[in-house]
Every structure is written in structure tokens, then in C-alpha cells.
Amino acid sequence: MDSTRKSTSFSFANTPPANGPLLLTVAIAAAILLVAVTVRAQTSSASRPLSATVISTFVARNGELALLVLWRGSPGWYSRGGGSSSSGGGGGRPGQEVGSFSLTYGGRTLSIDLIYSAGLAKVLDQEISLADTNVVLVDDVDGTSGGRIVDRRRVDPTLPQVSNPALRTMEDDPAITAIRRAPELGTFLQCDVPVPVPTDAGPAGSDPAVRDRLREYVQGMLTEVCRAATSP
């Protein structure tokens, strides 16, 4: 089996002044996370927050969107329960190519399995035909019963061409591109839902001014991303 797997976690390059414990509490929420995972046949994937309630995961293959999953929970769900990580890989044998991708946010691990050669994917133990669906909406990911698929869509899979998938911008990001092609998906993102005030943030969290600055910083970043996704 030929396979490649890469796992990464996010770290800030530019952040507002703050003590470490408080910064780590909201690091996931502020992350514009692009984790490129290269596997066979020019496949890449990434997970990123799009709003206070939604994380997106896309899988792109040979210049087209194979699958986009929008994972929605309560406001700030992905910033709870420790750090974040994302990993993916793929392989196969003659006549079969497969891929698997997972992300851990808010103490929850979510996964996507694909059989490219059969045109199938599995999300939350439900089989999905990639010929009929390339966008899956999952709600209540942090609920007591776990996430549930609430909608399936298919959009034009053609993606903007880039020389290096690891250097995508918001303008050519596959998740944002797909959402723009189905404007009704914008409602699912809940762009107007505010980021919650950080809690359990260590000693720095006792300073309301610091907490407010960080919340405003995170809100500004997510608002920019969410508006990009819902702009024509």
C-alpha cells in the first residue's frame, strides 16, 4: 500500500498581546487553519473554523472538490477541551484507492473515509455517493447524542487552480468556493452568532479587559472568513 499521512496543529504567527494560558484557550477559535495533506493522485485536505459554530473539512482531488463537510455545534464548541489536530492519509492497491481524514476539536474526533475508486464516502457511519453529494452538513456535533447529518448537496466541483495547495488563500479555498456556489449554505454558517467569552483561561482570564480584547480579535478573524464564504 502506498500511503502518506501528515498531522499538524495550529500555532499563531501574529497574535494580540496576552498571557499564554488565555491565548491557548481561544487559539482554536482564532485559527484560520489550513492543513494540507498530500496523498496519491494529487489529493489535499484541510480543516478550518468558518464561524463561531462551524468547522469545515474539505477533500480536493485532481483539481476538483471531492467532499466538503460542515461540522456545526454550539458557539465555540471547537475551542473547548484542549488542543486541536488534523490528519489524513491515503493509499490503495490496483483498482482501488482510498483515503481517510480526521480532525480533533473540542475534545471530539471527527472522521471521513473515502473509497475514491468506488465513488463513496463515509461520514458518521453513513455511506455517501460522491456522484450525488459533495457537500455534507452535520449539526449538533457536541450534543449528547453526537453529530447528525442534516443535509446533503452537490455543487460544481471545479476548483481554482493553484500551484501549491498548501498556499491557498481565502479567495481560492475549496470550502469557501463551494459555499459561494450554494448561497443557501450561508445560513448554516450562522455568521451572526457571536464568539463566546473565553472561560477556564488561567490567571489571565480574570482580567475582563484582556478577555474582551481576545474575544474581539477572534470575532474579527471569524467574521472576515464567514463573510468571504457568503459573499457572491
N, C-alpha and C positions, 0 to 999 in steps of 0.2 A: 504494500500500500504506500502510495506517495502522499505525504501529508505535511502541512505546515501549520503551526499554531503559535499564536502570539498573544500575550496577556499584558495589559498595561493598566495603570491607574493614573488619575489626573493630579497634576500639581500646578499651582499658579505661577505664571511668569510675571504678571503685574497685578498687584492687589492693593487695596486700601490699607493704611496703617492699622494694625490690630495685633493683639497678642495671639500666639499660636493656638491655644485651645478654642477660642471663639472662631477663629478663621477656619479651623478644621470642621467645626460644626456646620458651616454653610458652604464648605468647599464644593460639595457635590452640586448644590443648587446653583452656584455661580459658574460651574464648569460648562464651557462650550466644548464638549468632549468629542474629539474625532479620533477614533482608534482604527487605523487601517490594518486589515488582516489580509495578507496576500496568500491565496491558495491556488489550486490549479485553474487553468483556463481564465486567468485574469479576474479573479473574484476578490471583492473587497467588502468590508462591513464596517459599521460604526454605530455607536450609541451616543445620544446626547440629550440633555434636557431641552424641551421646547417651550415649556411654560411652568408655572408653579405646580401643575398636576400631571404633566405628561413627559415621558421619556420616549424617544424614538430609537428604533433599531432598523437599519436598512441592510440589505444584502444586494450588492450590484454584481453583475456578471456579464462580461463581454460587452460593456458599454450600455447595458440595459438594467432596469430595476427588476431584480428577481422577486424581492419581497420587502415590504415595509410594515413594521408592527409599531403601533402607537399604544404604549402602556400607560394607562391613566389610573391614578389613585387619589387620595386626599391631598390637600395642599401641603407641599414639602415632604411627601412620603419618602422620596428618594434621598433626603438628607439626614435620615434617622438611621440609627443602628450601625454606626461605624463607617468605614471607607467604602469605596466603590471599585469595581474592576470589570473588565470586559475581555473576553477571549473568544477565539474562533479557530477553526481548522477545517481541513477537508482532505479527501483522498479518494481512492477507488481502485477498481480493477477493470480489465477490459469489459466494456459495455455498461459500466456503472460508475457514476461519480456522485459523491455525497459531500455534505458539509454540515457542520454543527457550530452554533454560536450561542454564547451565554453572557449574561450580564448580572452583576450583583449590585443592588442599590437598596438602601434602607433595610439591610439585613435579609433581603429576599433575592433569590437567584431565579432568573427567568431564562428560558432557553428556546432555541429554534433549531429544528433539524430539517435538513433538506436532502432529497434524492433528486439531483438535477436531471439525471438520465430518464427518470420516470415522470418528471414534472410535478413532484409532490413535495409538500412541506408538512411539518407537524408543529403546532403551537398549542400549548395547554392540552396535550394529548388528543387534539382534534386534527384529522387529516385535511389538508387543503390542496386543491388542484391549482397549480400555478398557471394553468391555461385560463382559468376563470377568475382568479384572485391574485392580486399582488399588493393589496393594502388590507391589513387586518387591524381592527380596533378592539382593544382589550380594556375593560373597565374593572374597577374595584380590585386592583392588584394587591392592595394592602388590607383588603377586607378579611373578615374572619374565615370566609369560605374560599378565599383566593380569587384570582382573576377569572374573568369570563369574557368570551368573545361576544361582542355586541353587534358587530357589523363586518362585512367583507366587501371590498370594492376592487375594481380593476381600472387602472389609469394607463395612459400612454406610457410604455416602459422606457422609451428612448431618453437617454441622459446626456447632459452636456459633456462633451469630450474634454478630458484633462490629461496632461502628460504624466502626472503623478497623483494617484488617488489620495495619498497622504496629505496633499497640499490643497485640498478643496477649500473653497470659501463658502459663505452663505449663499452666494449667487449661483453656485453650481453644485450645492449639496443635494444629493439624491432625495433625502427626506423632504426638504423644502420644495424642491422641484415637483415632487409627486403631489404634495398637498396643494400647491398652486394650481395644479391641473384638475383638482376636485374641490372647488371653493367651499362646498358644504362641510368638508373636513375641518375647516377653521373653527366651527362651533365646538367641535370635540376638544380642541386645544384649551379652551377656557382662558383665553389670553387676559381677560379682565380679573381673574382671580388673583388676589394679592399673595405674595410670598409671606409665610408666617414668620413671626419674630423668632429668632433663634432661641432655643432653650437648652438647658444642660450644657452650657458653654464654658464651664470652668470659671475661674475668678474674674476674667474679663467680662463675663456675661452679666455681672452685677452692675455694670455701668450702662445705663439706658442710652446714653448718647452714642456709645460705641455700637451697641446693638442696632440702634436706628440707622446709623451710617452703613453698617454692613447689609442690613435689610434693603436699604435704598439702592446700594450698589448691586446686589443680587437682582433686585427687581428691575433695575435699568438694563442689565445684561439680558435677562429673560424676555423683557418687553421688546428689545431690539430683535431678538431671534424670532419671537412669536409674530411680530409684525411683518418680518421678512417672509415668513411662511404663508401668511394670509394676504399679502399684497398681490395684486393682479400681475 
